[in-house]
Each structure stands twice: as C-alpha cells, then as structure tokens.
Amino acid sequence: MLKASTSHHITSLCDYVAHARQADLPEAVAEKAKHHVLDTFAAMVTGVDLPVGRIAIAYCRAQGGVPTASIAGTDFLTSTVNAALANGMIAHADETDDSHPAAIGHPGCVVVPAALAAAEQVGASGADFLRAVVLGYDLYARVNLALGPREIYDRGHGPYSIGGAWGAAAAAGLLLDIPRDRLPYLFSNVAQQTSGIATWMRDADHIEKAFHFGGMPARNGVSAATMVAAGFTGLDDVLNGRGNFMDAFSSQPDRDVLIDGLGTRFEITLTNIKKWCVGSPIQAVLDSLEWLMKNEGVTGDQVEEVRVHMPPGVIDVVVDRGMSDISCPFCVALMLVDGRFTFKDSHDPARMRDPAVLAMKEKVSLVPSEILRKAKPIRQAIVEVHLLDGRRLSHRTYAVKGVYEDPLDRPEVAAKAEDLMAPVLGADPCRAMIEKVFALDQVPDVRDFRSFLQRTQEPDQK
C-alpha cells in the first residue's frame, strides 16, 4: 500500500494508469491512435528485410523463450520481453516511424511493440490495446518533457530511450493488469532500467540507433511490467526522495509536467506521422524541394547549387553519415536526379554510389539558420536553389503535412501504409490489415494480427 508520505505526482500517475483500463477514449483520440498503430505496423513490415530487422530476428531466435508473443516477419513465437525488443528495433530499422517533436521522441517504435507483446501474452482485445497505446504515448512524452529534452541531451543521455522505457512500462502494465497498489513498483522498476546515451549519433549502421530508439526501451519497459506482475516490489515513490529518478536525470525537473492535463491532453494527438520516410529534420527539406519542383518547374539539370537552411541544432543529425534516410544531402540529390522520392529508391544501397547522385550531392550544402532556431512549429526548413540561368528560387516549409498541426487523415495514412506494405504483404492482405486496424476497437484478440505481421518464410539471415 502507498505510504502517507507518497507524493501527489506518483499518486496521480498511478491513478491515471488504473483509470485508463476502463476509460472510454474520446473518438478523435481513438482514431488518431489507430493511425499511429497502422503507421508503426507499416514500419515493422518494411523494417523486417533491412539489416536491423534481420539481426534482431536472428538474435531473438537464438534466445528462445516461452512462446507467448510474435516477431514481425517470422514464423516463431518468443517471450514477451524478447518480442518487444525485436519488434522495437524492427519498427525503427528505418526512419519511417512517428515522432513527438516537443518531447524529442519516437513513441511509436517503442510503445506499439511493447503494447503488442503484452497484449499477445494475455490475449487482450483491440480496445484494450488501443487504451494501452494512448497511455504509453502519454507517459513517453511527459517524462521527457518533465526532465527537459535539451537537459537530457546536455547530460549525455538520449531522450528517445528515457521516456520510451516509461511509456512501454505503462502500456504493458495496463495490459498485464497490475493492481493499483502495485503500480508504484512498476515505475520504480522501470526507473532502474531507464538508460541510454547519445552515442547513437555516431552509429553508421543504424543498429545501435534502432536498439536505443526502439528495442531497448521497449524491452526494459516490458521487463519492468512483467517483473512486477510476477511479484517484484520496489519503492512507493521513485520520483522524490534520496536518489530519485527525476533528479538523477535532470538538474531542474518539473514534476508537475508529469500530471498536468492527464486525461484531457493526450500526447498521441501531438505526435507527427511522417509524410517522407526519412529522418524528421529532413521532412521539411523534401517538402520545400517538392514545392519548388512542382510549382517552379525546377529540375536537376538546371541546378547549380542548393542551399538548405535548417535549425542549427539538427544539422549534425542529418549530415552525410553513411545512412541514406538520414543524410539530407543524399535525399536532396536523389529527389533532384530522379524527379521524385520513393521508399524503394531511397533505401537502395546502389543509389548511394550512383555517379549522378554523387555529383548532385556535391552541389548541396547545409546552412545553419538563426531564423529557424526558435521558429514554431519546430523543424522548419528553407530550400534555396541557384539555377544555371541565374535565377534564385526558395521556399520555406512551416509545417509538413503529417505534423500534428496539419495531420494526415485516414485515407492519407492508409495510402502511406499501403505504399510501404503492399510490396511485402501483397495488395489484398495489405488492404485487409489496414481495414482491421481501423476496426481495432472491435477486434476480440490482438493475436489476430499475427496472420498479417508474421511470415511462413523469414528474410534471408545472411
């Protein structure tokens, strides 16, 4: 039982998790949650055949485990914890998944795999799965916001894995039906497993990055939930007192942010779905370039120079680090050379060595912009094109389609998912899966999705 000295912060969080099990989601929130589940499933389906997916699957197959949950792209079951790990990595094998700009996070690749694994363990309904996903997004974002995302970075941590572990724990804890009086132990145990440092920015293979962003926090959050469900205990209040979580990760934490607006402000509604399957800071860049190509008739053979103006704090994330989908110069060059930007071409290693793309890339420079440093919405971009005929054209993107200020609607989310999944699953199974996600609140058992996400033939492990 909670002690009299327990703070109202931990009490309010536990009350919210307990209430979320029975709460009816507002219609708009439930619809947005379906969009993010579908978007994450699409990221998982496409991530299976990428290097991250192959290695995550091979690793978890070797670990074995009690067969309770599935891994995308496989024909076997594994433990709940291993499934969360593998699917979390697979969901961030690429830059396809969603993002929460204010919290500096990618909630989908953590929360959805964690909730899916826990839901499969207990045979949860689609309605309960949706509630868990919404709850997970709330905790993911609020933990980062309470600590201060820039503060997390300044201390050498990574906000993606910090809030991620808490979001995964909350989602799994709801589905595993951890009693109200034991919920403080859930937060205490996930606090002990919260980890992650910002060295992911130096990872040229995307494998450590996928572990940091998706696999590790999903695994750690689900571990905390399954441990407490199995009888582990912990502190009554890990948010306050000696050695508490908040002070360990921030010099100026704001605990009130954790509970402000709980039940009225749903963080999933403030989360972006990517229009372009690239690193988040490149979204506005491609949008601006697309506008110039469509409205000003710009083509690659006209270009003398391209200057991409971006907020100073994101340029080091999207410089040419050897990964196509987070290399802004490569993405710009590819779009100009091809006259379009597709998932297939942007993930073809041969295009990274294409002489025409390499020559165009030499014309692209990234320019830090003080104007964009504090611009709202964040992650704006200005693309300035110098043409051989002497003209200079530019376009500024304020909000890319898909950000929460201008969200994708149901048909647009479905179109993105179909574009990504149909080549893998086939057109008819893909459409059937999309329809099932949009009817999630009517699905009696989330394990029904295994027929779509799993395969009888796994990807080549070579």
N, C-alpha and C positions, 0 to 999 in steps of 0.2 A: 504494500500500500504506500501511497505517497506520504512523505513526511510533512509536517506543518511548515517546515522551512522551505519547501519546494517553491520555486519562483513561478509567477504567473505566466512566464514565457513558455516553460516546459509544460505547465498545466494546460495552457491554451492550445499548444501544438498537439498534445495527446488527445484533448477533447475533440479537436478538429479531425484527427485521423479516425477516432472512434465514430464520430458522427458521419464521416464520409462513407462509411459502409452502407448506410441506409438512405443517404441523402439522394434526392432526385436532382440530377444535373439540369440546369437551365437548357432549354432546347438549343440555343445558339452555342453553348459550351460543348454540349454533346456532339453537335455537328462538327465543330472545329476539332474535337478530339478524334473523330473518325477520319478527318483529313490527315491528321498527323500520324495516326496508326497506319493508314494506307501509304503515306509517304515514306514511313520507316520500313514497312514491308517491302516497298519497291527498292529501297536502298539495300535491304538484305538480299533480295533476289539477285540484284546486279552485283553485289559485293562477293557473292559466293565464288565466282570464277576469277576474281582478282587475286594477286599474291597473298594479301592479308587473309582473304577467305580460305584459301587453300591451306595455309599454315595453321590457322585457328582450328579448322576442322580436323586436320591431322593430329594436332596436339590433343584435342579433347577425345578423339577416338582412342588414342593411346592411354588416356587416363581412365577410361572405363567409367564406372559409377553406376549406382542404382538407376535403372531406366525409367525416369519419370518425365523427362522433357525432351523436346526435339531441337535439332540444329538445322537451320535452313540449308537446303542443298544436299542433305544426307539421307541415308536410309536407316539410321540407327537412333536410339534414344540414349540419353545420358543423364547424369544427375542434374538437379535444378540449378545448382551453382555453376557447373560446367556449361550448361546450355546458356545461361546468362552471359558468361564470359565470351563464349564463341559467337553468339548472335550479336552481342555488343560490338565486338571487333568487326564482324561482317557488316553491320549497319554503318560503320564508319570506315569501311575499306576504301571508300571513295569520298568525295565531297558532295554527296547527293542529299544528305540528311538535313534536318531543320536546324534553326539557330534562334537563340533568345538574345537579342543584341544588348539589352541593358545588363543582363547577368553575365554576359560574355560566355555563353554556353551553348552546347548542342544537346538539348534534353532528349530528343527522340531516340538517338542511338544508345542511350542508357536506360531510360525509363521504360520504353516499349519492350525491349528484350527482357528486362528484369520482370516486368509485369507478366509477360508471356510465359516465362519459365515458371513463375509461381502459380499462374492460372492453370497451366498444364498439370502441375503437381496435384492440384486439388480438383480439377475438372470444373473450374469456375465458369460462370455464364459470361456472355459477351457484355452484358450490362455491368457486372461487377468488374470486369476487365477495364471497361471504359472509366469507371469511377477511380480505379487504381491508377490509371494513366494520368488522369487530370490531377489527382493528388500528388503523384510523383513530380509532375511539372511544377506544381506549387512549391514543393519543398526544394527542388533543384534550384529554382530561381531565387527563392527567398534567402536561402543560406548564403549564396554568393552575394546577393545584394546587401545582406546584413553585415557581411565581412568586408565588403567593398572589393569589387573585382580588380581594380587597379592596385589596391593594397595587397591582394593575393599575389599578383604578378611581382610587385616590388619586393616581396619577401621570398621570391624564387619558386613559388608554388604554381599550380595550374588550376584556374577556376573550373575548367571542364570536368576534372575529376573530383573536385572538392564538393560542390553542390550535387554533382552526379551521384555520389555514394548515398547521400541523404535522400535524394529523390527515389533512387532504386530501393532503398530500405523501406521508405514509406509505402511505396506501391506494393512491394512484396509483403510487407507487414499487414496491409489491409486484406490482401487475398488469403494469407495464411491465418487470418482471423485471430491475431494476437490480442489477448484480452486488454481492456483499457488500463488495468492496474499494472500491466507489464510493458506498456508502451514506452515508459521512460528507459527501460532496459534496452529497447530497440535502438533508441537514439544514443544511449551510452555505448553500445557495442559498435554501432556504425561510426561513432566519433573515433573510436580506437582504430578503425580501419580506413579512416579518411587519409588519403595520401595523394602524391603526385607533384612532380616538379616540372618546371618549364623547359627542360632539355628536349622535349618533343619537337621544338622548333628546329633542332639540328638533325632530326631524323630524316634521312634521304630515302628511306624505303617505305615510309608510311606505316610500318608495322608497330613500332613503339607508339606512334601517334594514335593509331587505332586502339591500342591497348589503353593508353592514357585517357582518350576521349570517351571510349565506349566500353571496352571489355573489362577493364579493371574496376571502375566504379559500379558497373552492373553486377559483377561478381561480388564485390565487397558488400554492397547493399543487400544483396540476396543472402550472402553468408550471414550477415547480422540478423536478418529476419529469421532464417532457418535455425540459427543458434538459439535465439530467444524462444522460438516456437518449441524447441527441443528441451527447454528448461534453463538455459543460461540466464543469469541475473546480471545486474550492473548497478550503476548509480541511479539515484532518484532524480538527479538534476545535473546533467553534464554541461549545461550552458552557463552555470555560475559556480563560484567557489574556487578553491585552490586547484590550479592546473586545468581549468575548464577549457572546453573546446574553442569558445569564441575568442578568448584572449590568446590562445596558442596560435591562432591563425590570423589575427588582426590586432593592430595596436589601438584601433579605435572602432571596435564593433558596435553596431547599432542593433541591439536585440529586439527593439520594438518593430523593426522592419520584418522580422520573422512572423509576426502575428497581425500586422496591420492589414485590414481588409480581407482577412481569411473568410472564405465563403461568399464574398461579394466581388472580389477581384481575382479572376482565375488567370494564372500566368500562361496557360496554354493559348489564351486569346491574344497574348502579347508576343507570341513566338512566330517567327517567319518560316515560310516554306520556300525553298529556293526555286526560282524560275530556271536558273542555269546551274548545272551540276559541276560547280567549281567552288573554290574557297570563297567564303562570304564576302571579303573585301573586293573580290573581282566581279561580283554581281552587277554593281552599278556601272563598272567599266564596260562590260559587254553590252549592257542596256544602252549606254551612251553611243557606243560604236555602232550598234544595230540601228539606232535612230539616224545617225549620220549616213549610213549606207542606204537606208530606206528613203529618207527624206531629202538628202542632199546628193544622192547618187554616187557616193564615194565608193571606189573600187580599189583593190590592192595595187593595180598597175599605175594608179595616179599618185600614190603616196610617196612623199619624200621623207617625211618624219612624222612620228606620232608621240605626243607628249601626254602622259596620263597623270593628271593631278589627283592626289589622294591624301587623306589624313596622314600626317607623319607617323603616327603610332602603328599603322598597319602595313607600311611598305616592307618592313623586314619579314613579314609573314608571307608575302606574295612575290618576293624576288625569285629569280630563277634558281630553285634549289633541287632541280632534277626530277620534280614530280609535275606532270603535265597539268593537272587540275588545280594546282595552287601556284602555278607560275603565270603571273599576269602577262609578262612579255610574250610567252608562248601562246596563251589564249588569244591575245590581241592579234598576233601574227597569223594564227590558224584561221581566225574568222576573216581576216582580210584576204588571205590566199584562197580560201575555199568559197568565200562569199556567203558563208553560213557557219553555224557552230552546232555540231551534233555530239551526242554522248559517245557514239562509236568512234568517230574520228579523233575526238579529244582524249580518248583512252587507248589509242593505238600507239604503242611504243615507236613504231616506224616513223610516225609523224614528227616525233621529237628530233629525228635525224634528217628529215626532209630538207633538201637544199633550199627549196623555195621558202619554206617556213623559217629556216635559219637565217636566210638573207633578210626576210622581213623583220625578224626579231631584232636584228641589229639597228633597225630604224626606230625601235620603241624605247622610250625612257620613262622612268617613274619619277614624278616630281612631288616632293612634299609640299602640301598646301596649308598655310596657316588659316586661310579662309575656311577650309573644310575641317580643321582640327576640332572645333566646337560646334559644327553645324548640326542641326537637328532636322529630320531624323539623321542618325549617325550613318557612317559608311557611304556617304555620297561620293561622287566622282565626276571629274570634268575630263573629257577626252578632246584634245586639241590636235587637229590633223593639218599638217602642212602639205599642200599638193604641189606637184611639179609645175603646174601652170601659175604658181604664185599665190593661189588662194589659201586662206587660213580659215578653217571652219572648226567650230567647237560646239559641244553640247554638254550640259550638266544634268545628271540624273539625281533627283532629290529622294525619290522613293521607288525602288524597283518593284515591279509587280510581284506580289507574293509576300511583301513585308506586311506587318500587322496593320499598318496604316492603309494599305491597299491590298487586301488579301486575295488569294486565288479563290474562286468559287468552286463549287462541287465539280462541274464539268471540266474546269481547268486542272484541278487536282487529279481527276480521273485521266485526263489526257496525258499529263506528265507520267503518271503511273503506268499507263498502257504503253507509252513510248519506251519506257525502261524495261517493263516486264514481259511484254508480248514476244520479243525475240527469244526470251529464255523459256517462258512457260508455254507459249503458243497463244494465239489470239483468243480462242474460246475459253480456255482455263483462266486466262488473264482477266477477261471481262467477268467471268463468274466470280473470281476472287474479289474484284472491285465491288460488285453488287453485294457480296456477302459482308464486306467491311462496312458499307453504307447501311447495312441492316444489322450491325453488330449488337444493338440492344435487344434484338430478337433471337440471337444465337444462343442455344441452350448450353453449349460446351465449346470453349475456345479451342479445344483439341481438334475441332473440325477443320481448322486451318492447316493442319499437318498435311492434308492431301494436296494443298497448293504449295506450301513452303518447302516440303521435303521432296526428294527425288529418289527414284529407284537406282539411278546411276549417278554416282558422285563425280565431281570435277576431277580431272587428272591431277594427281598429287605431285607430279614432277615439277 
